[in-house]
Amino acid sequence: MLYALTLFYAALLGLVLLALSINVVRLRRRHKVGVGAGEHRDLELAVRAHGNFCEYVPFALLLLLILESTTVVPAVALHLLGSALLIGRILHGFFGLNRSHGATPGRFVGTLLTWLMILVAALFGLGLAVGNWIGLAVSAG
């Protein structure tokens, strides 16, 4: 079965990952740094923006995929979750952490959207799992 909705967001997020990766490579070449960030603040921020993306996105996509596979969660809810993750990661990576170590609107809103996506997806998942255990019908897609 093709999980087109999750595939759509995974593909878009893959492009975001590539953009964050290219930024790290560009800065490593500019500063002639092979590993780590040296003493270069801009490179350190780019490395953390990339790393933070890699820390959150795989698990969030897994939640989205499992929710889509149940066929119980409406497509509009899945799109809201996927959009929140995508927008959150773009804001965090390009308009937040890549610009400052401190608080920025992009970092705050990006983190908030990512955490809300994971929270809502996790609560949906818990509800479906518990409902299945107590005998409520859940389609396995």
Contacts in CASP RR format, 6 or more apart in sequence:
PFRMAT RR
TARGET T0000
AUTHOR 0000-0000-0000
METHOD contacts of the structure
MODEL  1
MLYALTLFYAALLGLVLLALSINVVRLRRRHKVGVGAGEHRDLELAVRAH
GNFCEYVPFALLLLLILESTTVVPAVALHLLGSALLIGRILHGFFGLNRS
HGATPGRFVGTLLTWLMILVAALFGLGLAVGNWIGLAVSAG
1 69 0 8 1.000
1 141 0 8 1.000
3 65 0 8 1.000
3 68 0 8 1.000
3 69 0 8 1.000
5 64 0 8 1.000
5 68 0 8 1.000
5 75 0 8 1.000
5 78 0 8 1.000
5 79 0 8 1.000
6 61 0 8 1.000
6 64 0 8 1.000
6 65 0 8 1.000
6 68 0 8 1.000
6 78 0 8 1.000
9 61 0 8 1.000
9 64 0 8 1.000
9 82 0 8 1.000
9 83 0 8 1.000
9 85 0 8 1.000
9 86 0 8 1.000
10 61 0 8 1.000
12 86 0 8 1.000
13 57 0 8 1.000
13 61 0 8 1.000
13 85 0 8 1.000
13 86 0 8 1.000
13 89 0 8 1.000
16 53 0 8 1.000
16 86 0 8 1.000
16 89 0 8 1.000
16 90 0 8 1.000
17 50 0 8 1.000
17 53 0 8 1.000
17 54 0 8 1.000
17 57 0 8 1.000
19 94 0 8 1.000
20 46 0 8 1.000
20 49 0 8 1.000
20 50 0 8 1.000
20 53 0 8 1.000
20 93 0 8 1.000
20 94 0 8 1.000
21 50 0 8 1.000
23 46 0 8 1.000
23 49 0 8 1.000
23 50 0 8 1.000
23 98 0 8 1.000
24 43 0 8 1.000
24 46 0 8 1.000
24 47 0 8 1.000
24 50 0 8 1.000
27 33 0 8 1.000
27 40 0 8 1.000
27 42 0 8 1.000
27 43 0 8 1.000
27 46 0 8 1.000
28 34 0 8 1.000
28 43 0 8 1.000
31 38 0 8 1.000
31 40 0 8 1.000
31 43 0 8 1.000
33 40 0 8 1.000
33 43 0 8 1.000
36 43 0 8 1.000
36 44 0 8 1.000
36 47 0 8 1.000
37 43 0 8 1.000
37 44 0 8 1.000
37 47 0 8 1.000
38 44 0 8 1.000
41 101 0 8 1.000
45 97 0 8 1.000
45 98 0 8 1.000
45 99 0 8 1.000
45 100 0 8 1.000
45 101 0 8 1.000
46 98 0 8 1.000
48 97 0 8 1.000
49 92 0 8 1.000
49 93 0 8 1.000
49 94 0 8 1.000
49 96 0 8 1.000
49 97 0 8 1.000
49 98 0 8 1.000
52 92 0 8 1.000
52 93 0 8 1.000
52 97 0 8 1.000
53 89 0 8 1.000
53 92 0 8 1.000
53 93 0 8 1.000
56 89 0 8 1.000
56 114 0 8 1.000
56 118 0 8 1.000
57 85 0 8 1.000
57 89 0 8 1.000
59 118 0 8 1.000
60 85 0 8 1.000
60 114 0 8 1.000
60 117 0 8 1.000
60 118 0 8 1.000
60 121 0 8 1.000
61 85 0 8 1.000
63 81 0 8 1.000
63 118 0 8 1.000
63 121 0 8 1.000
63 122 0 8 1.000
63 125 0 8 1.000
64 78 0 8 1.000
64 81 0 8 1.000
64 82 0 8 1.000
64 85 0 8 1.000
64 121 0 8 1.000
66 125 0 8 1.000
67 73 0 8 1.000
67 78 0 8 1.000
67 81 0 8 1.000
67 121 0 8 1.000
67 124 0 8 1.000
67 125 0 8 1.000
67 128 0 8 1.000
68 78 0 8 1.000
69 140 0 8 1.000
69 141 0 8 1.000
70 128 0 8 1.000
70 138 0 8 1.000
70 139 0 8 1.000
70 140 0 8 1.000
70 141 0 8 1.000
71 139 0 8 1.000
71 141 0 8 1.000
72 128 0 8 1.000
72 138 0 8 1.000
72 139 0 8 1.000
73 124 0 8 1.000
73 128 0 8 1.000
77 124 0 8 1.000
81 117 0 8 1.000
81 120 0 8 1.000
81 121 0 8 1.000
82 117 0 8 1.000
84 113 0 8 1.000
84 114 0 8 1.000
84 116 0 8 1.000
84 117 0 8 1.000
85 113 0 8 1.000
85 114 0 8 1.000
85 117 0 8 1.000
87 110 0 8 1.000
87 113 0 8 1.000
88 109 0 8 1.000
88 110 0 8 1.000
88 111 0 8 1.000
88 112 0 8 1.000
88 113 0 8 1.000
88 114 0 8 1.000
88 117 0 8 1.000
89 110 0 8 1.000
89 114 0 8 1.000
91 106 0 8 1.000
91 107 0 8 1.000
91 109 0 8 1.000
91 110 0 8 1.000
91 113 0 8 1.000
92 106 0 8 1.000
92 107 0 8 1.000
92 110 0 8 1.000
92 111 0 8 1.000
92 114 0 8 1.000
93 107 0 8 1.000
93 110 0 8 1.000
95 104 0 8 1.000
95 105 0 8 1.000
95 106 0 8 1.000
95 107 0 8 1.000
96 104 0 8 1.000
96 105 0 8 1.000
96 106 0 8 1.000
96 107 0 8 1.000
96 110 0 8 1.000
97 104 0 8 1.000
97 107 0 8 1.000
100 107 0 8 1.000
128 138 0 8 1.000
131 138 0 8 1.000
132 138 0 8 1.000
END
